[in-house]
Amino acid sequence: MEVTESMAARTPALPRLSAPAEHVGLLVAFANSVDTDEGTDDLTTPSELARWLTEHRLLSAPARAVTEDLDLALAIRAGLKEAFADNHQRAATSTGRRGALETAAAELPLRLAGTTTHPRLRPVHEGVRGALSLLLIAVQAAVGDGSWQRLKICGDDECGWAFFDASKNQSRNWCEWGCGNRAKTRRYRARRRAVTHAAATAGAEHALGDGGRSTR
């Protein structure tokens, strides 16, 4: 994978991902390899992990994944989703935190390669772990070009889909309008239930009060 000179000058280069949109897309795709709304998961076995990495061009040659690789991949995915959720809530929490992604990344060392004018990060490991290391390089590339803070998790609790917030002021809350509508509908119904309950309670208390006065 090669990168453009302009990108290399801005941020540690991500092999094979020649534009910010590509490494952002990779991170979103990996986070969305589990779909909580549909109840599906693309990474339930080591062989599925190897297939996913191959399909997304992170493995250039056939490689066998083992259970430990799958566990590490799932930890990275959980770390990404945790970070994306924090990005969504950063207005309420101005400072970040050390999270699951840092813990998982400790098992995937990187090295500096390239030339003195165009240094770049490369995986130390080969095979599946090398492919997983490319996800960390994608993270650094996203931080470097400013797209990292735009990676979020849908505000609909029943969705959990990762998305890139391309809005001008980074104010997008949901992955699509459907989720926003569902969230608004749930809030409306909750308010209606609360109003109905309050009215019923007040009516019952009034009736008890009237009954008590009539017996005197």
N, C-alpha and C positions, 0 to 999 in steps of 0.2 A: 504494500500500500504506500503510495506517495502522497505528499501534500504540496499545496501551492507555496511559493516562497512568502507570500503575504501572510498566510496563516502561520507558517513556521516562525515568522518574525514576531507574531503576537503571542503565541502560546505553544507549549510543548506539543509537537506534532503527533497526530494519531495516524498510524499506518493504515492505509486503505480508506481512511475517512477524510476526504479531501476538502470538505466544507463543514462549517458548524452545523448546518441542518442535518448532516449525516450522523455525526456523533450524538447529537440531541435525539435523533430518531432511534438510534441504537439503544440509548438509555431508556427511552420511553417504551420501546418494544420489549426490552428485558423486564422492566417493571411490570408490564402488562402480559407477561407470559403466564400469569395467573389471573383469572377472571372471576372475582368473587360474586359478581352479579349473575353470571351464567353457571357458576360452580365448576369451572374447568381449570385445568392446570397442565401446561405443556411440559413441565419439568417434574415428572413423578418418578422417573427411573434414570440411571446413569446413561443408558442408550438414548433416551429422549433428550438429555442434556447435550450429548455429542451431536445429535441431529440438529438441534436448535443452533448450536454454535457454527455448524457447517452451513446451514441454510442462511445464516446471517454473515457469512464470509469471514468469520473469526478463526476458523480452522481451514487451512489451505490443503491439508492432507488428512486422510483418515486417521482417527485417534480413538482410543478406547477410554471411556470415562469409568471411574470407580465410585463407590458409595461416598468416599471422602470428598471427591470432587463435587458430587451432587450436593452434599451438605454445605460445602463452601459456596456453591452457586446460590443456594437458597438463602444463605446468610447475606450474601451480597444483595440479592433481590430485596430482602427484608430491610437492609440498610438503606437502599435507594428509596424505597417507599416511605420509610421513616423520614429521610431527609426531604423528600418531596412534600410530605405532610407539614414538616417544619417550615418549608418555604411558603406554604399556603398560610401559615399562621404567624409569619415573621412580624407582621404589624403589631401583634399582641406580645410577641417575645422578641425583643430587639436583638438579643444575642443568641448565637447558636449554642449547640451542646455537642459534646463528644458522644457519638452514637455507634450503632451496630456496624455501620459501614467501615469505620476506622478499625474496629476489631477484626472484621473479615479481611480487610486489606493487609493486615499484618502478615498474612500467609502468602502474599503475592508480591515479592520484591521486584522492583524495577531497576533498570540501569540506564545510564546516559550513553547514548550512541550518536552516530552521525559525525559531522565535522565541527570545527571550531566556529564556523559561521552559521551552521544550521544544526545545533544539537537537538536531540529528541529523546524522549523516553521510550524504552523498549522493555519487554518482559524478560526476566531472568530465566523463567521456566519455558519449556516448550510444551507442545501438545495441548491438552485441555486446560491445564493451569496457565499456560501462556495465553490461551484464548480468553480466559477469565481476566487475566491481567490487562488485556486490551480494554475491558470495561472501566478499569481504574484510570487508564490513560484518557478514555472518553470523558470521565468525570473531570479530570484536570483540564482538558480542552474546553469543556463547558464553563468551568470556573474562569478560565483565561479569557474567553470571548464574551463573558457576561450573560450567557444563556442559562447558567445553572439556576439562578434565582427565579427563572421563569418556569422551571419544571415543578409541577404541582400534582396533588392528588385531588380528584373530584370532591367537591363539598357535599355531595349526596352520600350519606353514610352507607347506603345500600349498594353503591357503585364501586368506589375505591379505584377508579381508572386513572392512570397517570396521563398527564397531558402537558403540552407546551403552551404557556400563556403568551400569545402573540399580541395581546391588547396593548395599546400605547402606554397606559398607566399601570399595567400589570394587575388589573383588578378582576380578572376573570375568576369565577368561583367554581364553575362546573365544566365538565369535559364536553358537554353539548347541551343544547337548549332543553332537551327532554328531561335531563336530570334536574335542571333548574326548575322546570315546571312541576316535577314530582315533589321537589323539596318545598316549593311554595304551597302546593296543594296540601301536603302533610301539615305544614304550619297553620294553614287556614282551618283545616279540620280540627286540629288541636285547639285552636282558639275558640272555634264553635262549640267543641265539647266542653271547654272550660266555662264559656258563657252559659250554656245549657245547664251544666252542673250547678253553677252559682245561682241561677234563677230558680232551679228546683229546690235547692237548699233554702234560699230565702223564702220561697213559697211555703215550704214545710214549716219553717220557723214561725212564719206569720200565722199559719193555720193553728199551730200549737198555742201561740199567744192568744188568738181569738178564742180558742176553746177554753183556755184557762180563765179568761175574763168572764165567759158566759156562765161558768159554774159558781161564780161568787154572787 
